[in-house]
């Protein structure tokens, strides 16, 4: 077969496929967008927004419910804190010695300055 024969056969197949596509697709203008957008138009307000007053935002939870949740969270934090850190040894109580040492150092500085 000659190259020209091959090209003509391919062109015939292409034209047949294009005709089949045109039949399957139908009218091209119906598949093209009409310029309208789907969904709620921009700037419109939903029914829920219309129902609620603009200044009076209704609380979704009562004060008692918030207090219960706060207490439960504090209990969780306390439990986490207790588990997370090992108990420390008794803390040293500050004695009078460090204060006395500070006073003594201050006296030495005063004596050296005069």
C-alpha positions in Angstrom: 0.0 0.0 0.0 1.1 3.5 -0.8 1.3 6.2 1.8 -1.3 8.2 0.0 -3.7 5.3 0.3 -3.1 5.0 4.0 -3.7 8.7 4.5 -7.0 8.6 2.6 -8.2 5.6 4.6 -7.4 7.5 7.9 -9.2 10.6 6.7 -12.3 8.5 5.8 -12.2 7.0 9.3 -11.8 10.4 10.9 -14.8 11.8 8.9 -16.9 8.7 9.9 -16.0 9.2 13.6 -16.8 12.9 13.4 -20.2 12.1 11.9 -20.9 9.5 14.6 -19.9 12.0 17.3 -22.2 14.7 15.8 -25.1 12.2 15.9 -24.4 11.1 19.5 -23.8 14.7 20.8 -26.9 16.0 19.1 -27.3 19.7 19.0 -24.1 21.4 20.2 -25.9 24.4 21.5 -27.8 22.4 24.1 -24.6 21.2 25.8 -23.1 24.7 25.9 -23.7 26.7 29.1 -26.6 29.2 28.8 -25.0 31.8 31.0 -27.1 30.9 34.1 -25.4 29.8 37.2 -26.6 26.9 39.4 -27.4 27.5 43.1 -28.6 30.4 45.1 -27.9 33.8 43.4 -25.1 35.8 44.8 -26.2 38.3 47.5 -29.5 36.5 48.3 -30.2 35.6 51.9 -31.1 32.1 53.1 -34.3 31.3 54.9 -32.5 30.7 58.2 -30.8 34.1 58.0 -34.2 35.8 57.3 -35.8 34.0 60.3 -33.3 35.2 62.9 -33.2 38.7 64.0 -30.0 40.5 63.1 -29.2 41.9 66.5 -30.4 39.0 68.7 -28.1 36.1 68.2 -29.6 33.1 70.0 -27.3 31.1 72.2 -27.1 27.5 71.2 -26.4 26.3 74.7 -27.7 27.2 78.2 -25.5 28.6 80.9 -26.0 25.4 82.9 -24.8 23.3 79.9 -21.7 25.5 79.5 -21.0 25.2 83.2 -21.2 21.4 83.0 -18.9 21.3 80.1 -16.4 23.6 81.8 -16.4 21.4 84.9 -15.9 18.3 82.9 -13.0 19.9 81.0 -11.4 21.0 84.3 -11.7 17.5 85.6 -10.0 16.2 82.4 -7.2 18.7 82.9 -6.7 17.7 86.5 -6.6 14.0 85.6 -4.1 14.7 82.8 -1.9 16.8 85.1 -2.0 14.0 87.8 -1.0 11.3 85.3 1.5 13.4 83.4 3.9 14.4 86.2 5.3 12.2 89.0 4.8 13.4 92.5 7.6 15.7 93.7 9.5 15.4 96.9 8.6 17.9 99.6 9.7 21.3 98.6 12.3 23.0 100.7 11.0 25.7 102.9 13.0 28.9 102.7 14.9 29.4 105.9 16.2 32.6 107.3 19.8 31.8 106.2 19.4 33.1 102.6 17.9 36.4 103.8 20.6 36.8 106.3 23.3 36.0 103.7 21.8 38.7 101.4 21.8 41.2 104.2 25.4 40.4 105.0 26.4 40.9 101.4 24.6 44.2 101.3 26.4 45.3 104.4 29.8 44.4 102.9 29.0 46.4 99.8 28.0 49.4 101.9 31.2 49.1 103.9 33.3 48.8 100.7 31.6 51.9 99.2 32.4 54.1 102.2 
